[in-house]
């Protein structure tokens, strides 16, 4: 049995390797298939030149999604044709479709922002509440099976990020510089 701690540690180590050793999205995308992974997931990769992609990882296949309309968004489900058949919605019936609902909420907000996205706007989006299928910020008292545990807003051009270690609507975002 693989513990969540081992999964999280492996994911964090892979992300740190990417941040420390690669400067472009293409370099990171070429590196990711060589790294161990457990289960399904995705990694959103951005670089200082503005390139971006989502790397989707299924048990036996990987895929890369590039920007559509100037942005990438990712929640828990797969969207690339190669990985869609491998994603199983394991949520209880009352939560089935929440990954797709959250993604639709995020993509609609990004489209309506028309490129006018900044840190306060991003923090507000990550703090958005809605119905049980579209809420981006998810609380235990609303549904203990689907809770937001953290939020990261990446600023690749500034080699920094904002992190909320907890519910984004209740937690101050901490600024972290990744490189000098």
Secondary structure, DSSP 8 states (H G I E B T S, - for coil): ---HHHHHHHHHHHHHHHHHH--SHHHHHHHHTTS---SSEEEEEE-TTS-EEEEEE-SS-EEEEE-BTTB----SS--SHHHHTT----S-GGGTTHHHHHHHHHHHHHHHHTT---HHHHHHHHT---STTT-SS--TTT-TTS----EEEEEGGGTEEEEESS-TTTS--EEEE---
